[in-house]
Amino acid sequence: MKTVYIHENQLATAGELLANGGLVAFPTETVYGLGADARSDEAIRCIFEAKGRPTDNPLIVHVASFEQIYPLVLDVTAATKRLMVRFWPGPITLVFPKSKLVSNVVTAGMDTVAIRIPSHPWAHAILKHAQIPVAAPSANRSGSPSATTWQAVQQDLDQRIDAIVCGPPTDIGLESTVVDATGEHPRILRPGKITWEELVKVCPSIIPYSGHVDLENAVLNSPGLRHRHYQPRAHVTLVHGHLPGVNQEAWFIGLNKSSGTDSCSRCLYCDSVEDYSARLFDFFRQADDAGVRTIFCEEVNESGIGVALMDRLRRASQS
């Protein structure tokens, strides 16, 4: 398959490709997504094939407006509506009971669907041109770090998909917050940029992310819960404070300049937890390209977006 490269003045072309059953990678405010028509079993199966993604891992559906949501769902709870009004467009995904219009392949056979309205202007324009609901997981090979640049998408998916939109690097760098509000009490299934501290102001009864998933008994209606994610080929070790010793063959990323100074062959010091989050996955990919075998990642306080960052770091460090 020949992959076409699309630029800012060609976003209508990206929308047309999606509407005609194609696979298109495009930027969002979180990470790059790999989109296809959420109503088409055939198109969605092509996503799983291109990514090498397990078919029991549900996808997030992206739309351009509130009006596009209602045909896709059976019910909108009062809590869900409050979250929609407060946080959309934006980096939050909400789980609804699904209608028959959504492909069962998208939802891994479950009766719920995860939906969001992205705030990235390029993503919004593409979705408006497409005029269809677009299922879009992260645009990378399954299990590897999510793509935060179009070059990372190219590295993973060139000649596997129809088109790559060559947009700017993503701002947030971590996948969206996922909230299931279908039950009596809304609960955070995956942490992201929209934090518990913000969500609790809208839904006081919301259940925070626990960091623990019971794989035997949980209904895993969020992506990123069942399988390994976010892992580079290098071994990731989490550190608190100073590094355990000098390792000139390793790389370091974190906030504290005293932690990694002269201990590794490359040290990336981030200005804030938000900056750390935005740069993490690209740092992982650069390390893999350089053949680095060990990456030391500094732990951060688990408040605000630090909850999401630590979630990704723990998953990356799992052997």
C-alpha positions as CSV (number, residue, x, y, z in Angstrom):
1,M,0.0,0.0,0.0
2,K,1.3,3.5,-0.9
3,T,0.9,6.0,1.9
4,V,0.0,9.6,0.8
5,Y,1.3,12.5,2.8
6,I,-1.2,15.3,3.5
7,H,-0.5,18.9,4.5
8,E,-2.5,21.7,6.2
9,N,-4.0,22.9,2.9
10,Q,-5.2,19.4,2.1
11,L,-7.3,18.6,5.2
12,A,-10.4,18.1,3.0
13,T,-8.6,15.3,1.2
14,A,-8.0,13.6,4.6
15,G,-11.7,13.8,5.4
16,E,-12.7,12.5,2.0
17,L,-10.4,9.5,2.4
18,L,-12.0,8.7,5.7
19,A,-15.5,9.0,4.3
20,N,-14.5,6.6,1.5
21,G,-13.2,3.9,3.9
22,G,-9.6,4.8,4.1
23,L,-7.1,4.8,7.0
24,V,-5.7,8.2,7.8
25,A,-3.4,9.2,10.6
26,F,-3.9,12.8,11.9
27,P,-2.8,15.0,14.8
28,T,-5.0,15.6,17.9
29,E,-4.1,17.6,21.0
30,T,-3.2,14.4,22.8
31,V,-1.4,12.1,20.4
32,Y,-1.7,11.2,16.7
33,G,-4.7,9.1,15.9
34,L,-5.2,6.4,13.2
35,G,-8.8,7.0,11.9
36,A,-11.3,5.0,10.0
37,D,-15.1,4.9,9.6
38,A,-16.6,3.8,12.9
39,R,-19.7,2.4,11.2
40,S,-17.7,0.0,8.9
41,D,-16.5,-3.4,10.2
42,E,-14.1,-3.7,7.2
43,A,-12.5,-0.3,7.8
44,I,-12.1,-0.9,11.5
45,R,-10.5,-4.4,10.9
46,C,-8.0,-2.6,8.8
47,I,-7.0,-0.4,11.8
48,F,-6.4,-3.5,13.9
49,E,-4.3,-5.1,11.1
50,A,-2.2,-2.0,10.4
51,K,-1.4,-1.6,14.1
52,G,-1.1,-5.2,15.0
53,R,-3.6,-4.5,17.7
54,P,-5.5,-7.2,19.6
55,T,-9.2,-7.2,18.6
56,D,-10.4,-7.3,22.2
57,N,-9.1,-3.8,22.8
58,P,-11.9,-1.2,22.1
59,L,-11.3,2.0,20.1
60,I,-12.3,5.6,20.8
61,V,-14.7,7.2,18.3
62,H,-14.0,10.9,17.4
63,V,-16.7,13.3,16.2
64,A,-16.9,17.0,15.3
65,S,-20.1,18.0,17.2
66,F,-22.6,17.1,19.9
67,E,-25.2,16.5,17.2
68,Q,-23.1,13.6,15.8
69,I,-23.1,11.8,19.1
70,Y,-26.8,11.2,19.7
71,P,-27.2,8.6,16.8
72,L,-24.3,6.6,18.2
73,V,-25.6,6.2,21.8
74,L,-28.7,5.0,23.5
75,D,-28.6,7.3,26.6
76,V,-26.8,10.3,27.9
77,T,-26.8,10.5,31.7
78,A,-27.0,13.8,33.6
79,A,-23.4,13.4,34.7
80,T,-22.2,12.7,31.2
81,K,-24.0,15.7,29.9
82,R,-22.3,17.9,32.5
83,L,-18.9,16.5,31.5
84,M,-19.7,17.1,27.8
85,V,-20.6,20.7,28.3
86,R,-17.7,21.5,30.5
87,F,-14.8,19.7,28.8
88,W,-15.6,19.3,25.1
89,P,-14.0,19.9,22.7
90,G,-11.0,18.6,24.7
91,P,-8.8,15.7,25.8
92,I,-11.5,13.7,27.5
93,T,-13.3,10.5,26.4
94,L,-16.7,9.6,27.7
95,V,-18.2,6.1,27.7
96,F,-21.9,5.7,26.6
97,P,-24.3,2.8,26.0
98,K,-23.9,2.3,22.2
99,S,-26.4,2.2,19.4
100,K,-26.4,-0.3,16.5
101,L,-24.8,2.3,14.3
102,V,-21.4,1.8,15.9
103,S,-19.5,-1.3,14.6
104,N,-19.2,-4.0,17.1
105,V,-15.6,-4.3,16.0
106,V,-15.0,-0.8,17.4
107,T,-16.3,-1.8,20.8
108,A,-14.7,-5.2,21.0
109,G,-18.3,-6.7,21.2
110,M,-19.2,-4.6,24.2
111,D,-22.5,-2.6,24.6
112,T,-20.7,0.6,25.4
113,V,-18.8,3.1,23.1
114,A,-16.1,5.6,24.1
115,I,-16.4,9.0,22.3
116,R,-14.7,12.3,22.3
117,I,-14.6,15.6,20.5
118,P,-11.0,16.7,19.9
119,S,-10.0,20.3,20.3
120,H,-7.1,20.2,17.8
121,P,-8.0,22.5,14.9
122,W,-6.6,20.1,12.3
123,A,-8.5,17.1,13.7
124,H,-11.7,19.1,14.0
125,A,-11.4,20.3,10.4
126,I,-10.8,16.7,9.1
127,L,-13.8,15.4,11.1
128,K,-16.0,18.2,9.7
129,H,-14.9,17.3,6.2
130,A,-15.5,13.6,6.8
131,Q,-19.0,14.0,8.2
132,I,-18.8,10.5,9.8
133,P,-17.9,9.2,13.2
134,V,-14.2,8.2,13.1
135,A,-12.7,5.5,15.3
136,A,-9.1,6.5,16.0
137,P,-6.7,4.7,18.4
138,S,-3.1,6.1,18.7
139,A,-1.3,5.9,15.3
140,N,1.5,3.5,16.3
141,R,2.2,-0.2,16.2
142,S,0.5,-1.8,19.1
143,G,2.4,-1.8,22.4
144,S,5.0,0.8,21.4
145,P,5.0,4.4,22.6
146,S,2.2,6.5,21.1
147,A,3.1,8.8,18.2
148,T,3.4,12.5,19.1
149,T,4.9,13.5,15.7
150,W,4.0,12.6,12.1
151,Q,7.5,11.3,11.7
152,A,6.8,8.7,14.4
153,V,3.7,7.7,12.6
154,Q,5.7,7.3,9.4
155,Q,8.2,5.1,11.2
156,D,5.5,2.7,12.4
157,L,2.8,2.8,9.7
158,D,4.3,3.9,6.3
159,Q,2.9,1.6,3.6
160,R,0.4,0.2,6.0
161,I,-2.2,3.0,5.8
162,D,-3.6,5.3,3.1
163,A,-2.5,8.7,4.4
164,I,-0.5,10.5,7.1
165,V,-1.4,14.1,7.9
166,C,1.9,16.0,8.4
167,G,0.9,18.2,11.3
168,P,2.8,19.8,14.2
169,P,3.9,17.8,17.3
170,T,1.1,17.2,19.7
171,D,0.7,19.5,22.7
172,I,-0.2,17.1,25.5
173,G,1.7,14.0,24.5
174,L,-0.5,11.6,26.6
175,E,-3.7,9.9,25.6
176,S,-7.1,11.3,26.7
177,T,-8.7,10.9,30.1
178,V,-11.4,8.2,29.9
179,V,-14.5,8.5,32.1
180,D,-17.3,5.9,32.3
181,A,-20.5,7.7,33.5
182,T,-22.9,4.9,32.6
183,G,-23.2,3.6,36.1
184,E,-24.5,5.2,39.3
185,H,-21.2,6.9,40.0
186,P,-18.9,8.1,37.2
187,R,-15.4,6.6,37.4
188,I,-12.1,7.4,35.7
189,L,-10.9,4.5,33.7
190,R,-7.7,6.1,32.3
191,P,-6.0,9.2,33.6
192,G,-5.0,12.0,31.3
193,K,-4.7,15.8,30.9
194,I,-8.2,16.4,32.4
195,T,-7.5,15.5,36.0
196,W,-9.5,14.2,38.9
197,E,-9.2,17.6,40.6
198,E,-11.0,19.2,37.6
199,L,-13.6,16.4,37.2
200,V,-14.7,16.3,40.8
201,K,-15.8,19.9,40.5
202,V,-18.3,18.8,37.9
203,C,-19.1,15.4,39.2
204,P,-18.5,15.3,43.0
205,S,-19.2,11.6,43.2
206,I,-16.7,10.6,40.5
207,I,-14.4,7.7,41.5
208,P,-10.7,8.4,41.0
209,Y,-8.4,6.2,38.9
210,S,-7.2,3.4,41.1
211,G,-4.3,2.2,39.0
212,H,-5.5,-1.4,39.4
213,V,-7.5,-3.4,36.9
214,D,-9.0,-6.8,37.8
215,L,-8.5,-8.5,34.4
216,E,-10.7,-11.4,35.4
217,N,-13.8,-9.5,36.5
218,A,-13.6,-6.0,35.1
219,V,-15.6,-4.8,32.1
220,L,-12.7,-3.2,30.2
221,N,-14.7,-0.6,28.2
222,S,-11.7,1.6,27.9
223,P,-8.6,1.2,25.6
224,G,-5.2,0.7,27.2
225,L,-6.3,-1.5,30.1
226,R,-5.8,-5.2,29.1
227,H,-2.6,-5.2,27.0
228,R,0.9,-3.8,27.3
229,H,1.2,-0.2,26.2
230,Y,3.7,2.6,25.8
231,Q,6.8,0.5,26.0
232,P,10.0,1.3,24.2
233,R,12.4,-1.5,23.3
234,A,14.8,-0.2,25.9
235,H,14.4,-1.3,29.5
236,V,12.6,1.5,31.5
237,T,13.6,1.9,35.2
238,L,11.8,4.4,37.5
239,V,14.0,6.3,39.9
240,H,13.2,8.6,42.8
241,G,15.9,11.2,43.6
242,H,19.4,10.3,42.6
243,L,20.2,7.6,40.1
244,P,21.5,4.3,41.7
245,G,24.9,4.7,39.9
246,V,26.7,5.9,36.9
247,N,25.6,4.3,33.6
248,Q,27.1,6.0,30.6
249,E,25.2,3.7,28.3
250,A,21.8,4.7,29.6
251,W,19.6,7.8,29.0
252,F,17.7,9.8,31.7
253,I,14.5,11.9,31.6
254,G,13.0,13.8,34.5
255,L,12.7,17.1,36.3
256,N,15.6,17.2,38.8
257,K,19.0,18.2,37.3
258,S,20.8,16.8,40.3
259,S,19.3,13.3,39.6
260,G,20.9,12.6,36.3
261,T,23.9,14.9,36.0
262,D,26.9,13.1,34.5
263,S,25.3,9.7,35.2
264,C,24.0,8.9,31.7
265,S,25.1,9.5,28.1
266,R,22.0,11.7,27.6
267,C,19.9,13.6,30.2
268,L,16.7,15.4,29.3
269,Y,15.5,17.8,32.0
270,C,11.9,19.0,31.6
271,D,10.6,22.3,32.8
272,S,7.4,20.9,34.4
273,V,5.3,17.8,34.7
274,E,3.3,18.9,31.7
275,D,6.5,19.3,29.7
276,Y,7.7,15.9,30.9
277,S,4.4,14.3,29.7
278,A,4.6,16.0,26.3
279,R,8.2,14.9,25.6
280,L,8.1,11.3,27.1
281,F,7.0,9.2,24.1
282,D,9.2,11.0,21.7
283,F,12.2,10.5,24.1
284,F,11.4,6.8,24.2
285,R,11.5,6.6,20.4
286,Q,14.7,8.6,20.1
287,A,16.3,6.2,22.6
288,D,15.2,3.2,20.6
289,D,16.5,4.8,17.4
290,A,19.9,5.3,19.1
291,G,20.0,1.6,20.3
292,V,19.9,2.6,24.0
293,R,19.3,-0.4,26.3
294,T,18.3,1.4,29.5
295,I,16.2,4.5,30.2
296,F,15.9,6.0,33.7
297,C,12.7,7.9,34.3
298,E,12.3,10.1,37.3
299,E,9.1,9.6,39.3
300,V,6.8,12.6,39.9
301,N,4.2,13.5,42.5
302,E,0.8,11.9,41.7
303,S,-1.3,14.9,41.6
304,G,-2.8,16.7,38.5
305,I,-1.4,15.3,35.3
306,G,1.3,13.6,37.4
307,V,-1.3,10.7,37.9
308,A,-1.4,10.1,34.1
309,L,2.3,10.5,33.7
310,M,3.1,7.9,36.4
311,D,0.5,5.6,34.9
312,R,2.3,5.6,31.6
313,L,5.7,5.3,33.2
314,R,4.6,2.3,35.2
315,R,3.2,0.6,32.2
316,A,6.4,1.4,30.2
317,S,8.5,-0.2,33.0
318,Q,6.6,-3.4,33.2
319,S,8.6,-6.4,32.0
